[in-house]
């Protein structure tokens, strides 16, 4: 290695990078002198890196040549392993002399990296994590014997067998609720979509479950799928207030105290101290705006159902909080038994789930005047969040896909 001083920069002509103790953060990709292949460049020592030293001993070193082939927006690596004879400067590649007999004629060329396995995997890990370097798409994972057993049990099995196989591997700690969570969310999301898009299907389901109105069917659906409300309303993990129903009497009936008032859903956030959330549930078919324009041809007012739902959830939350009277409250059972639930009454979140933004479609396009009138209204309501059913569906879809 000859140091060269040019323009005040010390140039190192060695193309070797010692993996053990080396600083990979100084490496970047640059083109080689032939322009065909690309190599890593050490910005700290100002030199191309062609050889990674994964094992360095007094007489012999084990190296891995790495060069990169430009591929679209990334690079595809090529590797070559070899042994270096450090005692011979003119013939650096290590040579072995083998006896010419029947036992040695079938020996193939090989490079043993057994002594360098730690540094070898350090290099591989760097290549995998380096932005822009693309490795072959096939992925292989080393799994435990227990996991391999599970894979074999699941291969080609039906739903019942899959559930039993998972239970047998994970043990009795797997509850029926866990199984329902794993297997049912995708199906319930599809069901949610059908309720939104197919009116005849919606009506058939309403009759099937014996619900008096559309709101009642939606309340039943969210009762069965609290995960949609739990995350979909604000993307913060929420749950029912206790282990009861979503729909509760918040005053007078009584979940809290005071004159009788009912909320379609009462939830609390998960945390050391829970925050309250009150929700009013309408239907996907509930109009968001009045049909006729208000005075001017491009000004539309919020529908009576929407303004009424906003007022209702505001009144419900206000009466519930005033009936409690403390910022932090400990929940008790009806017989006075304290529970482990502590909740805050400071400005509880209020939500109205109503309508469907597809109401604004006309001739296959969105009517901008009607949509903007709706947006202006809901953005002007500071203490109540208005969510349409299609928006809630998209949030639920995000949860399942994620």
C-alpha positions as CSV (number, residue, x, y, z in Angstrom):
1,X,0.0,0.0,0.0
2,X,1.5,3.3,-1.1
3,X,0.2,6.5,0.3
4,X,-0.2,9.3,-2.2
5,X,-0.8,12.9,-1.5
6,X,-2.9,14.8,-4.1
7,X,-4.6,18.1,-3.4
8,X,-4.1,17.5,0.3
9,X,-6.0,14.2,0.3
10,X,-4.3,11.0,1.4
11,X,-5.2,8.3,-1.2
12,X,-5.2,4.6,-0.1
13,X,-4.8,2.2,-3.0
14,X,-5.8,-0.9,-1.1
15,X,-9.2,-2.2,-2.2
16,X,-9.6,-4.4,0.9
17,X,-12.1,-3.7,3.7
18,X,-11.7,-5.6,7.0
19,X,-15.1,-6.7,8.1
20,X,-14.2,-7.2,11.8
21,X,-14.3,-3.8,13.3
22,X,-15.0,-2.1,10.0
23,X,-17.3,1.0,9.8
24,X,-19.9,0.1,7.1
25,X,-21.6,3.4,7.5
26,X,-18.8,5.1,5.4
27,X,-19.5,2.9,2.4
28,X,-21.4,4.0,-0.7
29,X,-21.9,2.7,-4.2
30,X,-19.8,4.1,-7.1
31,X,-18.9,2.9,-10.6
32,X,-15.6,1.1,-11.2
33,X,-13.0,2.3,-13.7
34,X,-14.4,0.2,-16.5
35,X,-17.9,1.7,-15.9
36,X,-19.5,-1.8,-16.3
37,X,-19.4,-2.9,-12.7
38,X,-20.1,-0.9,-9.5
39,X,-18.3,-1.3,-6.2
40,X,-18.5,0.0,-2.7
41,X,-16.5,3.2,-2.0
42,X,-15.1,4.0,1.4
43,X,-15.7,7.8,1.8
44,X,-13.5,7.9,4.9
45,X,-10.3,6.5,3.2
46,X,-11.2,7.6,-0.4
47,X,-10.9,4.2,-2.1
48,X,-12.9,1.6,-4.0
49,X,-13.6,-1.5,-2.0
50,X,-13.5,-4.8,-4.1
51,X,-12.5,-7.3,-1.4
52,X,-14.1,-7.8,2.0
53,X,-11.7,-9.5,4.4
54,X,-13.8,-11.9,6.5
55,X,-10.9,-13.8,8.1
56,X,-7.3,-12.5,8.5
57,X,-4.5,-14.7,9.8
58,X,-0.7,-14.3,9.8
59,X,-0.2,-16.3,6.6
60,X,-3.6,-16.7,5.0
61,X,-6.6,-14.4,4.7
62,X,-10.1,-15.3,3.5
63,X,-11.8,-12.7,1.3
64,X,-15.0,-12.1,-0.5
65,X,-15.0,-10.2,-3.7
66,X,-18.2,-8.0,-4.1
67,X,-19.1,-6.2,-7.3
68,X,-22.5,-4.9,-8.2
69,X,-24.4,-5.0,-11.5
70,X,-26.7,-2.0,-12.2
71,X,-30.3,-3.1,-12.4
72,X,-33.1,-0.6,-12.9
73,X,-33.0,1.6,-9.8
74,X,-30.9,-0.8,-7.7
75,X,-27.9,-3.1,-7.8
76,X,-27.6,-6.9,-7.9
77,X,-24.5,-8.2,-6.0
78,X,-22.1,-10.9,-7.2
79,X,-19.8,-12.6,-4.7
80,X,-16.6,-14.6,-5.1
81,X,-14.7,-16.2,-2.2
82,X,-11.0,-16.9,-2.3
83,X,-7.9,-17.5,-0.1
84,X,-5.0,-15.1,-0.1
85,X,-1.5,-16.2,0.5
86,X,0.1,-13.3,2.4
87,X,3.6,-14.7,2.2
88,X,3.8,-14.4,-1.7
89,X,3.3,-10.9,-3.1
90,X,3.5,-12.0,-6.7
91,X,1.1,-14.9,-6.4
92,X,-1.5,-13.9,-3.8
93,X,-4.0,-16.6,-4.5
94,X,-3.4,-19.5,-2.2
95,X,-2.4,-22.7,-3.9
96,X,-2.7,-26.3,-2.6
97,X,-0.7,-29.2,-4.0
98,X,-2.5,-32.5,-4.0
99,X,-1.2,-36.0,-4.5
100,X,-2.1,-37.4,-7.9
101,X,-4.0,-40.5,-6.8
102,X,-7.5,-41.9,-7.1
103,X,-8.6,-40.3,-3.7
104,X,-7.8,-36.7,-4.8
105,X,-8.7,-36.5,-8.4
106,X,-12.4,-35.9,-7.7
107,X,-11.8,-33.0,-5.3
108,X,-13.7,-29.9,-6.3
109,X,-12.6,-26.3,-5.8
110,X,-13.9,-24.9,-2.5
111,X,-13.3,-22.1,0.0
112,X,-13.8,-22.9,3.6
113,X,-15.3,-20.0,5.5
114,X,-15.8,-22.0,8.7
115,X,-13.3,-19.9,10.7
116,X,-14.9,-16.7,9.4
117,X,-18.6,-17.4,9.9
118,X,-19.2,-14.4,12.1
119,X,-17.7,-11.9,9.7
120,X,-19.3,-13.7,6.8
121,X,-22.8,-13.2,8.2
122,X,-21.9,-9.6,9.1
123,X,-21.1,-8.9,5.5
124,X,-24.3,-10.7,4.3
125,X,-26.4,-8.7,6.8
126,X,-24.9,-5.5,5.5
127,X,-25.7,-6.4,1.9
128,X,-29.3,-7.2,2.8
129,X,-29.8,-4.0,4.7
130,X,-28.0,-1.7,2.2
131,X,-30.5,0.6,0.4
132,X,-30.4,0.0,-3.3
133,X,-28.9,-3.5,-3.3
134,X,-31.5,-6.1,-4.4
135,X,-31.1,-9.7,-3.5
136,X,-33.0,-12.5,-5.2
137,X,-36.7,-12.4,-4.3
138,X,-36.9,-16.0,-2.8
139,X,-37.0,-15.8,1.0
140,X,-36.0,-18.7,3.3
141,X,-36.4,-18.7,7.0
142,X,-34.9,-21.0,9.6
143,X,-37.7,-22.0,12.0
144,X,-37.9,-24.0,15.2
145,X,-39.0,-27.6,15.1
146,X,-42.3,-26.5,16.7
147,X,-43.0,-24.0,13.9
148,X,-42.0,-26.5,11.2
149,X,-44.5,-29.0,12.8
150,X,-47.2,-26.3,12.6
151,X,-46.5,-25.6,8.9
152,X,-46.8,-29.3,8.1
153,X,-50.1,-29.6,10.0
154,X,-51.5,-26.6,8.2
155,X,-50.5,-27.6,4.7
156,X,-53.7,-28.3,2.7
157,X,-55.8,-28.5,5.8
158,X,-59.4,-27.3,6.1
159,X,-60.5,-24.5,8.4
160,X,-61.3,-26.8,11.4
161,X,-58.0,-28.6,11.1
162,X,-56.1,-25.3,10.9
163,X,-57.7,-24.1,14.1
164,X,-57.0,-27.3,15.9
165,X,-53.4,-27.3,14.7
166,X,-52.8,-23.8,15.9
167,X,-54.4,-24.7,19.3
168,X,-52.2,-27.9,19.6
169,X,-49.0,-25.9,19.0
170,X,-49.8,-22.8,21.1
171,X,-51.5,-24.7,23.9
172,X,-54.5,-24.0,26.0
173,X,-53.7,-20.3,26.3
174,X,-55.3,-19.9,22.8
175,X,-58.9,-18.9,23.5
176,X,-62.0,-19.1,21.3
177,X,-61.9,-15.3,21.1
178,X,-58.3,-15.5,19.7
179,X,-59.4,-17.9,17.1
180,X,-62.4,-15.8,16.2
181,X,-60.0,-12.8,15.9
182,X,-57.7,-14.6,13.5
183,X,-60.2,-16.2,11.3
184,X,-63.1,-13.8,11.2
185,X,-61.9,-10.3,10.6
186,X,-61.5,-10.6,6.8
187,X,-65.0,-12.2,6.5
188,X,-66.6,-9.5,8.6
189,X,-64.9,-6.8,6.5
190,X,-66.4,-8.4,3.4
191,X,-69.8,-8.5,5.2
192,X,-69.4,-4.8,6.1
193,X,-68.8,-4.0,2.4
194,X,-71.9,-6.0,1.3
195,X,-74.1,-4.1,3.8
196,X,-72.9,-0.9,2.3
197,X,-73.3,-1.8,-1.3
198,X,-76.2,-4.2,-1.5
199,X,-79.5,-2.8,-0.3
200,X,-81.4,-6.1,-0.8
201,X,-78.8,-8.0,1.2
202,X,-79.0,-5.3,3.9
203,X,-82.8,-5.7,4.2
204,X,-82.5,-9.5,4.2
205,X,-80.0,-9.3,7.1
206,X,-82.2,-6.9,9.0
207,X,-85.2,-9.3,8.7
208,X,-82.9,-12.3,9.5
209,X,-81.8,-10.8,12.8
210,X,-85.2,-9.4,13.7
211,X,-84.1,-5.7,13.8
212,X,-86.8,-3.0,13.7
213,X,-84.7,-0.5,11.7
214,X,-81.5,0.0,9.8
215,X,-79.8,1.6,12.8
216,X,-80.5,-1.4,14.9
217,X,-78.8,-3.7,12.3
218,X,-75.7,-1.5,12.3
219,X,-75.6,-1.4,16.1
220,X,-75.8,-5.2,16.1
221,X,-73.0,-5.5,13.6
222,X,-70.7,-3.2,15.6
223,X,-71.6,-5.1,18.8
224,X,-70.3,-8.3,17.1
225,X,-67.2,-6.5,15.7
226,X,-66.0,-4.0,18.4
227,X,-62.6,-4.0,16.8
228,X,-64.0,-1.8,14.0
229,X,-65.2,0.8,16.4
230,X,-62.2,0.3,18.7
231,X,-59.7,1.5,16.1
232,X,-61.8,2.8,13.3
233,X,-63.2,5.8,15.1
234,X,-59.9,7.4,15.9
235,X,-57.1,4.9,15.3
236,X,-56.5,4.7,19.0
237,X,-57.1,1.4,20.7
238,X,-60.6,1.5,22.3
239,X,-62.9,-1.0,23.8
240,X,-66.4,-1.1,25.3
241,X,-66.6,0.8,28.6
242,X,-66.8,-2.5,30.6
243,X,-67.6,-6.0,29.4
244,X,-71.1,-4.9,28.4
245,X,-72.9,-3.7,25.3
246,X,-71.9,-0.7,23.1
247,X,-75.3,0.9,23.6
248,X,-75.7,2.1,27.1
249,X,-77.8,4.4,29.3
250,X,-75.3,7.0,30.4
251,X,-77.6,8.8,32.8
252,X,-80.5,7.5,34.8
253,X,-80.4,4.0,33.6
254,X,-77.4,3.9,34.7
255,X,-73.9,3.6,33.5
256,X,-73.0,6.9,35.2
257,X,-75.6,9.0,37.1
258,X,-78.4,11.6,36.4
259,X,-81.5,12.0,34.2
260,X,-82.2,9.3,31.6
261,X,-80.1,9.5,28.4
262,X,-79.1,6.8,26.0
263,X,-75.9,6.6,23.8
264,X,-75.6,4.2,20.9
265,X,-72.0,3.5,21.9
266,X,-69.9,4.3,24.9
267,X,-66.2,3.4,24.7
268,X,-63.0,4.1,26.6
269,X,-59.5,4.3,25.4
270,X,-57.0,1.7,26.6
271,X,-54.5,3.1,29.0
272,X,-53.6,3.7,32.7
273,X,-56.4,6.3,32.7
274,X,-59.1,5.9,30.1
275,X,-60.7,8.7,28.1
276,X,-64.4,8.5,27.3
277,X,-65.9,8.3,23.8
278,X,-69.6,8.7,23.0
279,X,-70.9,7.7,19.6
280,X,-74.2,8.2,17.8
281,X,-74.8,5.7,15.1
282,X,-77.2,6.5,12.2
283,X,-77.2,4.5,8.9
284,X,-75.3,4.5,5.6
285,X,-78.5,5.7,3.9
286,X,-79.1,8.7,6.2
287,X,-78.9,11.8,4.0
288,X,-75.9,14.1,4.8
289,X,-77.4,17.2,3.1
290,X,-80.9,18.5,2.4
291,X,-81.9,17.7,-1.2
292,X,-82.7,21.3,-2.2
293,X,-80.1,24.1,-2.2
294,X,-80.4,26.7,0.5
295,X,-81.3,30.0,-1.2
296,X,-78.2,30.0,-3.5
297,X,-78.0,27.3,-6.1
298,X,-74.5,26.1,-4.9
299,X,-75.1,26.3,-1.1
300,X,-76.5,23.2,0.7
301,X,-77.2,22.8,4.4
302,X,-76.6,19.8,6.6
303,X,-79.6,17.5,6.8
304,X,-82.0,17.5,9.7
305,X,-80.8,14.0,10.6
306,X,-77.1,15.1,10.7
307,X,-77.7,18.2,12.8
308,X,-79.9,16.2,15.1
309,X,-77.3,13.5,15.6
310,X,-74.6,16.1,16.4
311,X,-76.9,17.8,19.0
312,X,-77.8,14.4,20.5
313,X,-74.3,13.2,21.0
314,X,-73.3,16.6,22.5
315,X,-76.2,16.6,24.9
316,X,-75.5,12.9,25.9
317,X,-71.9,13.6,26.6
318,X,-72.6,16.8,28.5
319,X,-75.2,15.3,30.8
320,X,-73.1,12.2,31.5
321,X,-70.1,14.4,32.5
322,X,-72.1,16.8,34.6
323,X,-73.6,13.9,36.4
324,X,-70.2,12.5,37.3
325,X,-68.7,15.7,38.7
326,X,-65.0,14.7,38.9
327,X,-62.2,14.8,36.4
328,X,-61.0,11.3,37.3
329,X,-63.6,8.7,38.3
330,X,-63.3,5.1,39.5
331,X,-66.0,2.9,38.0
332,X,-68.0,0.7,40.4
333,X,-70.5,-2.1,39.9
334,X,-74.2,-1.5,40.7
335,X,-73.7,-3.0,44.1
336,X,-70.8,-0.7,44.8
337,X,-67.9,-3.1,44.1
338,X,-65.0,-1.1,42.7
339,X,-63.5,-2.2,39.4
340,X,-60.0,-1.6,37.9
341,X,-61.4,1.1,35.5
342,X,-60.4,4.7,36.0
343,X,-61.5,7.1,33.4
344,X,-61.2,10.8,32.6
345,X,-64.2,13.0,32.0
346,X,-62.2,15.9,30.5
347,X,-63.8,16.8,27.2
348,X,-64.8,13.2,26.1
349,X,-64.6,12.5,22.4
350,X,-67.9,12.6,20.5
351,X,-68.5,10.9,17.2
352,X,-71.3,10.6,14.8
353,X,-71.3,7.8,12.2
354,X,-73.6,8.7,9.5
355,X,-74.3,8.5,5.7
356,X,-72.0,7.6,2.8
357,X,-69.9,10.0,0.7
358,X,-71.2,8.2,-2.4
359,X,-74.3,10.3,-1.9
360,X,-72.4,13.1,-3.6
361,X,-72.0,11.2,-6.9
362,X,-73.9,12.5,-9.9
363,X,-73.4,11.0,-13.4
364,X,-70.4,9.0,-12.1
365,X,-68.6,12.1,-10.8
366,X,-68.6,13.9,-7.4
367,X,-70.7,17.0,-7.1
368,X,-68.1,19.4,-5.7
369,X,-70.6,21.9,-4.5
370,X,-72.5,19.4,-2.4
371,X,-69.4,17.7,-1.1
372,X,-67.7,21.0,-0.1
373,X,-70.9,22.1,1.7
374,X,-70.7,18.9,3.8
375,X,-66.9,19.3,4.4
376,X,-67.4,22.9,5.5
377,X,-70.0,21.9,8.0
378,X,-68.2,19.0,9.6
379,X,-64.9,20.8,9.8
380,X,-66.7,23.7,11.5
381,X,-67.9,21.4,14.3
382,X,-65.0,21.5,16.7
383,X,-66.0,19.0,19.4
384,X,-67.8,16.3,17.3
385,X,-66.1,14.1,14.7
386,X,-68.4,13.2,11.8
387,X,-67.5,9.9,10.1
388,X,-69.3,8.4,7.1
389,X,-69.8,4.7,6.9
390,X,-67.6,4.4,3.8
391,X,-64.8,6.1,5.7
392,X,-65.2,3.7,8.6
393,X,-65.1,0.8,6.2
394,X,-61.8,2.1,4.7
395,X,-60.3,2.4,8.2
396,X,-61.4,-1.1,9.0
397,X,-59.9,-2.3,5.7
398,X,-56.6,-0.7,6.7
399,X,-56.6,-2.5,10.0
400,X,-57.2,-5.9,8.4
401,X,-54.6,-5.4,5.6
402,X,-52.0,-4.0,8.1
